[in-house]
Amino acid sequence: MLLLPSQIYNEYSSGMRDATAIKHFLRMFYVRAGLDPDLDTQDIVCFLAMRLMMLEIG
């Protein structure tokens, strides 16, 4: 799955660059991933957060 930050902003903050949109996206992913006992959700969410920050900076 490949998401651009702009897609997350469109979905969670009406297209405006807002850190809360990233928070809501990560929360949604964490909750949904938590339903699968084989996934380590903390590691996945941490990786996603770091990757999104790198996309915003670079």
Backbone bond lengths (Angstrom), bond angles and torsions (degrees), N, CA, C in turn:
res aa  C-N    CA-C-N  psi(-1)  N-CA   C-N-CA  omega(-1)  CA-C   N-CA-C  phi
1 M - - - 1.443 - - 1.527 107.77 -
2 L 1.289 115.86 130.67 1.453 121.66 178.08 1.519 108.89 -125.23
3 L 1.303 114.91 120.62 1.464 120.84 177.73 1.516 108.85 -123.10
4 L 1.286 115.15 138.01 1.458 120.46 172.99 1.522 108.76 -91.93
5 P 1.320 117.58 149.45 1.464 119.05 177.39 1.530 112.69 -53.72
6 S 1.323 116.92 -35.52 1.468 119.75 179.85 1.526 111.42 -62.03
7 Q 1.331 117.36 -34.35 1.459 120.41 177.74 1.530 111.08 -67.38
8 I 1.313 115.80 -38.45 1.472 119.77 178.00 1.524 109.68 -67.16
9 Y 1.331 116.48 -42.87 1.466 119.39 178.34 1.527 110.98 -62.23
10 N 1.324 117.28 -41.03 1.466 120.27 178.47 1.520 111.45 -61.08
11 E 1.316 116.40 -39.69 1.462 120.46 -176.20 1.531 112.94 -77.41
12 Y 1.320 117.00 -38.46 1.465 120.17 -170.17 1.528 115.36 -110.22
13 S 1.326 118.94 -10.51 1.467 118.45 179.03 1.531 112.17 -145.18
14 S 1.304 116.62 32.44 1.466 122.52 177.17 1.525 112.90 53.89
15 G 1.336 116.09 34.49 1.455 120.80 176.16 1.513 115.74 86.71
16 M 1.329 117.50 -6.56 1.474 120.22 179.84 1.533 109.76 -84.83
17 R 1.344 115.82 139.42 1.468 119.72 176.82 1.517 108.15 -69.27
18 D 1.315 114.96 112.63 1.451 120.51 -174.73 1.528 108.50 -147.38
19 A 1.310 117.11 126.67 1.463 121.27 179.98 1.520 111.65 -60.78
20 T 1.317 117.29 -28.31 1.465 120.55 179.12 1.524 110.59 -64.16
21 A 1.314 118.39 -31.47 1.464 121.19 177.62 1.523 110.18 -62.35
22 I 1.324 116.83 -42.76 1.460 121.08 177.55 1.526 109.73 -63.71
23 K 1.322 116.17 -42.24 1.465 120.54 179.20 1.531 110.80 -60.51
24 H 1.315 117.28 -44.46 1.460 120.67 -179.67 1.533 111.24 -65.81
25 F 1.328 116.27 -39.27 1.463 119.86 177.64 1.526 110.36 -62.71
26 L 1.331 116.72 -47.53 1.462 119.94 -179.30 1.525 111.34 -64.15
27 R 1.310 116.78 -37.45 1.469 120.59 177.24 1.524 110.73 -63.24
28 M 1.327 117.11 -44.54 1.461 120.98 178.32 1.527 110.32 -60.46
29 F 1.330 116.65 -44.27 1.454 120.62 -179.83 1.527 110.73 -64.66
30 Y 1.325 116.77 -42.45 1.463 121.81 -179.94 1.522 110.95 -61.33
31 V 1.317 117.13 -45.44 1.469 121.19 -178.96 1.527 110.20 -64.84
32 R 1.319 117.03 -46.45 1.469 120.02 -179.11 1.518 112.06 -67.13
33 A 1.323 117.62 -39.33 1.462 120.71 179.47 1.526 110.78 -69.93
34 G 1.317 116.76 -27.07 1.457 120.91 179.46 1.513 113.19 -64.80
35 L 1.305 117.69 -16.00 1.452 121.53 178.42 1.525 111.85 -76.71
36 D 1.331 117.58 -15.66 1.464 122.32 179.82 1.521 109.14 -102.66
37 P 1.339 117.94 109.93 1.468 120.05 -175.93 1.528 113.89 -66.88
38 D 1.326 118.41 -14.57 1.461 120.98 -179.58 1.526 113.13 -83.62
39 L 1.311 117.75 -9.97 1.460 121.08 -178.90 1.524 110.94 -96.54
40 D 1.314 115.57 141.08 1.460 121.18 172.46 1.525 106.76 -95.34
41 T 1.313 116.24 93.51 1.468 121.07 -170.11 1.522 113.19 -64.53
42 Q 1.325 118.22 -32.90 1.465 118.90 -179.74 1.524 110.98 -61.81
43 D 1.324 116.89 -44.71 1.462 120.52 179.92 1.520 111.36 -64.95
44 I 1.327 117.06 -40.28 1.459 121.07 -178.32 1.526 110.56 -65.50
45 V 1.312 117.85 -47.07 1.461 121.67 -178.73 1.520 110.54 -65.92
46 C 1.317 117.54 -39.47 1.468 120.82 177.72 1.527 109.92 -62.63
47 F 1.323 117.26 -43.72 1.461 120.96 178.44 1.524 110.98 -62.08
48 L 1.328 116.65 -45.65 1.462 120.12 179.81 1.520 111.74 -61.80
49 A 1.322 116.69 -42.36 1.463 120.24 -179.94 1.527 110.66 -62.29
50 M 1.328 116.60 -44.80 1.468 119.77 -179.87 1.526 110.52 -65.63
51 R 1.321 116.93 -40.02 1.465 120.54 -179.22 1.534 111.18 -65.61
52 L 1.310 116.87 -41.27 1.459 120.36 178.59 1.527 111.17 -64.63
53 M 1.328 116.68 -39.02 1.459 119.64 177.96 1.521 110.42 -64.14
54 M 1.342 116.94 -39.53 1.458 120.52 179.28 1.525 110.73 -64.59
55 L 1.328 117.34 -38.33 1.462 120.38 178.24 1.517 111.32 -65.43
56 E 1.319 116.66 -37.26 1.461 120.44 -179.96 1.527 111.20 -69.33
57 I 1.329 116.86 -38.62 1.454 120.92 -178.04 1.518 111.06 -74.71
58 G 1.337 116.01 -45.20 1.468 120.21 -174.66 1.452 110.94 -91.38
